[in-house]
Amino acid sequence: MTDSAVTNIVREKYGEAARRVLQSEGSANCGPASSCCGGTAFNGSVDPITSNLYVSGETSELPDNAVLASLGCGNPTALAELAEGETVLDLGSGGGIDVILSARRVGATGKVFGLDMTDDMLALARQNAEEAGVTNVQFLKGHIEAIPLPDNSVDVIISNCVINLSGDKEMVINEAFRVLRPGGRFAVSDVVVRGTMPDDVRRSMELWVGCVAGALEEAEFYRLLAGAGFTDADIEPTRVYRVEDAQQFLTESRLDTAHVAAMDGKIMAAFVRATKPKSCCGPDCCP
């Protein structure tokens, strides 16, 4: 499967999710259990990856359609500990829920960019931002492997269950390092794998678009972060999925149920943190 084929499949699946939200205008047929990992936006099922991601009251003042289109596996806005006046970039911003939450945290002196490759998601996100009344946001069309921003231009990069969908994760992480300012923070939520997974799971594009087959192995994530130049990398599991969680994914994907036991405890949602080192400013500060 080529990188372009992966991109096309992901674009179509997430475009479909956005269109369903736009067409339903709050209908229960596309509820908050929507998830990149197999929730109602795709097949009507309810899965554990997307439930209870935001603290009580955090989404109560958001547009319904922003919540309905939330396809994540974590809450990167809380992870990043955003401060007043910071510039934030959300990779794969989808319906805009994390952009809107971030915009409120950084205030009028801050700025939040949302980057997405899907026209329908961008349209939905702009509608949601307007309804939420946030003006310090800008949505960009593009790919997370080629971020359309200058070097050293943002303070914080967030992302919510999107990096696993890329066909070139090394390029994504290198691009994130490039656009971060020295001292900038990489703070994303994603699905991460511990150990090996069956080959047919990796080959299943249904599961790839569902966050599982494309997820980075934990040690590989650390390697790519270090290779890009990041320091202080940390991967903190937030949810580890057991046999009963994987059962529905595998059944709906028509894979052999014998894989259930093999996947037990290997798939987790995690907070991934890293820092771009500050610039060297003296003769003794560099190796």
N, C-alpha and C positions, 0 to 999 in steps of 0.2 A: 504494500500500500504506500503510494507516494505521499509526500507532504501535502501536495496540492489536492490530492483525493481526500485526505483527512480534513483539510480546510473546508472543502466543498460540503462534505457530509455534516460537519459541525455547523457550518453556516445555515444549512437547510433545516437541521433539527432545531436550532435555537431561533431561527426565523419563524418556524412553525409555532414554537412556544409563544413568541411575542404576538403573532397574529391571533392566536387563540385568546390571549388576554385582551387585546384590542377589540376583538369581535365580541367577547363575552361581556366587556365593560362591567366587571365585578361579579359575573355569574359564578355560582358555586361549582360549576363544571370545571373551573380551573382554579383550584383553591390554593391556600398557602402551603400545602404539602408538596408543591411543585419542586422539582429538584433536577439538577443535572444528573443525578444518580438514580433516575427511574421514577420520579414522582408523577403527579397527576398531569403535569404539562405535556407528558409524552404518552402515557398509557393508562392513566386512571388509577394507578396503584399508589399506595402510601408507603414510604420507606423511612427508615430511621435516620438517614444521613442529614435530612434537612429540618428535622423537628426541633423546636425550642432553641433557635440559634441566637435570638435577640432577647435581651432582658425585658422584664415586664414594663410596659409603657413606652419602650423605645420606638416602636413602630406605630403607636396609636395616632400620631399626628401626621403620618405619611399618607400619600394617596393610596387608595386600595390597590390600584393596578401596579404600584411599585412593589407592594408586598406580594401580590399574586405572582409576579414575574421573578421573584427572588429564587434563583437557581443554585444557591450556594451550599457550602458545607461548614460554614463558620461565620464569625463576626470580626472581620479584619479591622473595622473601625475602632473596636475596643482594644484589639491587640496592639494597634499602632500608637495608642496614647497620644492622639493628635493635639497640637497646641495652637493657640490663637496665632494667626498670621502665616501659618505654614502653607506650602504649595504641595498638593497631593495628586497622585496619578493612580487611577483605578484601572488595572489591566483587565479587559473583558468586562466592561461595566454593566452589560445587560440592561435591565429595566431601570437601573439608576438608584436602587435602594441605598447602596453604600456611598455613592457620590453625594446623595442628599444628606445622609447622616454625617458624612465628613464635612460637607459645606457648613453645616451648623456648628460643628466643633471648631473649625478654623476661623469662623467669623468673617466679618466684612473685609478685614485686611488680608484674609487668606484666599486661596484659589484652589479649585478642584477640577481636574481633567478626568473625563471618562472616555476610555478608548474601547471601541468595539468595531467589528468588521461587518456586522449585520444591520442592514438598513432598517428592518422592522424593529429591532431592539433599540436602535438610535432614535427612531421616531417615538417609540414608547417612552424612552428615557427623557427625551426633551419635553414631552407632554407631562410626565410626572414631575419634572423639575419645575415647570411653569406652575403646575397646580400646587406644588409645595411652597412656592414663593421664594425659591432660592435663586439668587442672581449671580453668585460668585462661582458659577460652574460653566464648563465648556465641554461639549461632547465632540470627539474627534472620530472620524472613520479611518480605520487602518488595522494593521496586524500587530500583535504583541511581539512578533519576531522582528519588526522594523518600526519602532515607535516614532511617530512623526513629531518629535520634540527635540530641541537642541541638547547638546552635552550639558551636564551639570545644571539642570533647570528645575528640578523638583526636590523637595525635602523628604518626601515619603512616598513609597510605592506600596499600594495594597492590591489585593486580588482575592477573589472568592471562588475557589474551585474551578479555575480556568486554565492554569498552567498545565495541568494534566492532559488537557485537550489538545495541546500543541504538538505538531509533528516534529518540531525542532526546539526542544526545551533548553538546550545549551544556548541557542541564539536568544531566546527570551531572557534568560538570566544575564547574558552579556549585555543585552540592550538595557535591561533594568539598571545594571551597574553604570552604563554610559550616561544615562539621563539623570541619575541621582547626583546631587551635589556632594562634595566631600563632607563626611559626617552624616550623610543621609541614611535613612532606614528602609530596609526591605522587610515588610511585615504582611505576610499573606496567609490565607487559609487554603489548604488543599488536601486532596486525598493522597496518601503516601502508603507504599507497600513495604512490608518487612519480609525479606527473603524472596525466594523464587515463586513464580506463579505458573500454572499450566499454560503450555503454548497456545492451546485453542482459546483460552481466555484472552490472552494478549492479541490474538488475531481477530477476535470478535469486535467488529466496529460498533455493534449495538452497545456493548459494554464500554467501548472506548468513549463514545458520546455519553455514556452513563458513568463516567469518571473512574472506572475501575481499571480497564485494560490499559489505559494510557498513563496511569499513575507512576511516578518515579519511585524506584526503590530507595529506601532511606539513605543508604550509604552513597548512592549515586547522586542524590540531591546535595549532600554535603560536598561531594567531589566537584560538582558543577559550580556551587557557590564559591568554593575556594579557588577554582580555576578562573573564575571571572574576576577575582580580586577581593571578594567580600571577606570580612573577619567577623568574629564573635557569632558564628552561625549556631543556631539552636533549632531543633525540631521537637516540639512539645505535643505529644498525642493528646487530643481532646476527646475522641471517641474511638474505641477499638471495636470492630464489628465481628460478631461471633457467628457461629453456624446458622442460627435462626435468622440473622440479618441477611446473610448471603443466599439463603435458600430461595427467596422470592426472585432475586436478581437472576440466579442461574436458571430457575424454572422458566421465567419469562423469556430468557435468551435461548431456550431450547438446547442448553448444554447438558452433558451427562451429569446427573446429580451426584455421581461419585466425586466430583470436584468440590462438593460442599465441605467435606472434612479437610481437604487439602488447603482450603482458603481460610479455615477457622483462625481468627486472630491475626491474619496477615494484612488486612486492609484497615486503615485508620484514617480518620480526619485529624489534621494536625495544624498547629500554628507554626509557621516557619519564619524565623527572624534572622537577620544578618545586617551588618553595617558596612557602608563604604568608608574606608579609612579617610581621616582628615589629611589635607595636603601637607607635605613636608615643608617646614618653614625655617629650617636651620641646618647647619652642617652636620649636626649630631643626631638628627631625628630619623635619618634613613639608614637602613642596613648597609 
